[in-house]
Each structure stands twice: as C-alpha cells, then as structure tokens.
Amino acid sequence: MDFSWHLYLMALLYIAAGINHFRCPRMYLKIIPPYFSNPGLLNTLSGAAEIILGILLMLPSFSHFAAWGIIALLVAVFPANLFMYQNKKAGFGLPKWILLLRMPLQLLLILWAYQYT
C-alpha cells in the first residue's frame, strides 16, 4: 500500500469535515431528508465516523478497513445530496448545476477511497 500524500490529504479532509459536523450542525441538519428520524443523532454519528475513519486512514494497519468504512459512509449519506438537489431550502440557494455535480463527485470520492482498500 502506498502511503502517499494523497492518503493523508483524504484523511485530513474527512477529519475536518467530521469536526465541522460539530461546529456547524445546523448546516448538516438542513440537508438530512425528512424521512430519516432523529437527524441530530445522524449528524453526530456521521461526523464522528468521518473523524474516526480519517484518523484510521493514517494508521497503516487500519487504513484498509477505514477506506471501506468511508465508502460505506459515502453511500449512506448520498440521500442528502439528492435532497439538496430536490429541495431549494436544503440546497442553500446554490445553482442546480452545482448540486447536480455533487452526485458524480460522490462517485469520485468513492473511487479515491477504493484505492486504499
């Protein structure tokens, strides 16, 4: 396994994103589709998962498992991307084309994580 700067960049991005779940929870609560119950718990769990998986990515003996965890997390949060596209309020007023671009970007993030599985 190649522990290049790409892996550490990915790890730091997930750690920063996870911390942001606790710094700005209202932003994340806004994009959780209403058909999910307990959005506060979902925000806490996804933020904690991003932090933990980001840290584990940087540990060679755990990076393989962390990469699979990130893939699972990206799949699990995909409904938020769809909700942002479909709901003007959840989309933060961003242009539709940017919100549409988020969906294939999710696939690129999955492929990036898959390199470390």
C-alpha positions in Angstrom: 0.0 0.0 0.0 1.3 3.4 -1.0 1.0 5.9 1.9 1.5 8.9 -0.2 0.4 12.5 0.5 -2.9 11.6 -1.3 -3.9 9.3 1.6 -3.1 11.9 4.2 -4.9 14.6 2.3 -8.0 12.4 2.2 -7.7 11.7 5.9 -7.4 15.3 6.8 -10.4 16.2 4.6 -12.5 13.7 6.4 -11.3 14.7 9.8 -12.0 18.4 9.0 -15.5 17.5 7.6 -16.2 15.5 10.7 -15.2 18.3 13.0 -17.4 20.6 11.0 -20.5 18.4 11.8 -20.0 19.6 15.5 -19.0 23.2 14.7 -21.9 23.9 12.3 -24.6 21.2 13.0 -27.5 23.3 11.6 -25.9 23.2 8.2 -25.9 19.4 8.2 -29.3 19.1 9.8 -30.8 21.1 7.0 -29.7 18.6 4.3 -30.9 15.4 6.1 -34.0 14.3 4.3 -37.2 14.5 6.5 -37.9 10.8 6.1 -34.9 10.0 8.3 -35.8 10.1 12.0 -33.5 11.7 14.6 -31.4 14.0 12.3 -29.4 15.2 15.3 -28.2 11.6 16.0 -27.4 11.1 12.3 -25.4 14.2 12.2 -23.4 13.2 15.3 -22.8 9.7 14.0 -21.7 10.8 10.6 -19.4 13.5 12.0 -17.9 11.0 14.5 -17.5 8.4 11.7 -15.7 10.9 9.5 -13.2 11.8 12.3 -12.6 8.2 13.3 -12.2 6.9 9.7 -9.9 9.8 8.8 -7.7 9.0 11.8 -7.7 5.3 10.9 -6.8 6.0 7.3 -3.4 7.3 8.6 -2.7 4.1 10.5 -1.3 1.5 8.1 -2.7 -1.4 9.9 -6.2 0.1 9.8 -6.3 2.1 6.5 -7.8 -0.8 4.5 -10.8 -1.0 6.9 -11.1 2.8 7.1 -11.3 3.1 3.3 -14.1 0.5 3.2 -15.8 2.5 6.0 -15.5 5.7 4.0 -17.1 4.0 1.0 -20.0 2.8 3.2 -20.4 6.3 4.7 -20.4 8.0 1.2 -23.1 5.6 0.1 -25.1 6.2 3.3 -25.0 10.0 3.0 -25.9 10.0 -0.7 -29.6 10.7 0.0 -28.5 14.1 1.5 -27.1 15.0 -1.9 -30.3 14.1 -3.6 -32.4 16.0 -1.1 -30.2 19.1 -1.6 -30.9 18.9 -5.3 -34.6 18.4 -4.9 -35.2 20.9 -2.1 -34.4 24.5 -2.6 -34.1 25.3 1.1 -31.7 22.3 1.6 -29.7 23.4 -1.4 -28.5 26.6 0.3 -29.5 28.6 -2.8 -26.7 27.1 -4.8 -27.3 26.7 -8.6 -28.9 23.4 -9.6 -25.9 22.5 -11.8 -23.6 22.7 -8.8 -25.9 20.5 -6.7 -26.2 18.1 -9.7 -22.4 18.0 -9.9 -22.2 16.8 -6.2 -23.7 13.4 -7.2 -20.9 12.3 -9.5 -18.4 13.9 -7.2 -19.6 11.4 -4.6 -18.6 8.6 -7.0 -15.1 10.1 -7.4 -14.7 10.2 -3.7 -15.7 6.5 -3.5 -13.1 5.7 -6.2 -10.5 7.7 -4.3 -11.2 5.7 -1.1 -11.3 2.5 -3.1 -7.6 2.9 -4.0 -6.8 2.2 -0.3 -8.9 -0.9 0.2 
